Structure formats: structure tokens, C-alpha cells
Amino acid sequence: ATGVSMETTATQLLNKAATIMEQRGAQYDKPEGERSMAATVAAYNAITGQSMTEANGWMLMAVLKMVRDNQRSAHRDSIEDLVAYASLYGEARLAEMHPSVKLAEVMAAQDDWK
């Protein structure tokens, strides 16, 4: 479906993005979800000599989704992906601020946020 209903709420988009992330994580990465960006950025940095961070990678993906969405009428898939990428960006940025925090600790704390 390409159109976004006026009845779609932010909470619905967040829940859908979480579901998509779980599904894609199970398909492509790990049970705890999407974990391919760090390896992607490391490969990019090795090839180009740049120093892109994982958070920069997620930011780039979010911008890509915004550009794609704005090239036509609202596109649900792009918007749902954008929400997922925004959360992955946030996770990566916070990890940069607190590198001693382990992913397992973040995942355990996630239960408190629900």
C-alpha cells in the first residue's frame, strides 16, 4: 500500500517499525534484531579511508527514506523504515556516548521501556 491513512498514529508507526525490525533481524541478522550496519560501515571505511560511524550509517539510511518518500505521495513502507532507522540511529548514538554499556544491558533495559 502506498498511501498513509490520516488515522495512522505515531504509536502505530513505532509498533510497526518494531515488528519489521524483529522480522528482518530474524531473516538477515540475529534474533536480537538488525546488526548489519556496524559491519557495513567498517567495510565502507576500509574501502574509502573515511571514518563513518554506525550512527552515521543509520542517519544516511534515514535520509534516503525521507528522500524516497518525498519523491511521490506518502509511502507507508518508506515511512515505517524511516522510523526503524531513527531508532537504530538513536541506539548507535547512545552507544557512542556510553561505549561501556553492553548490548545485552540495553536489550534487558528495553523491557522497562515497554
Summary of the structure (lengths in Angstrom):
residues: 114
radius of gyration: 15.2
end to end distance: 28.3
largest distance: 45.9
contacts: 281
relative contact order: 0.14
helix: 71%
strand: 2%
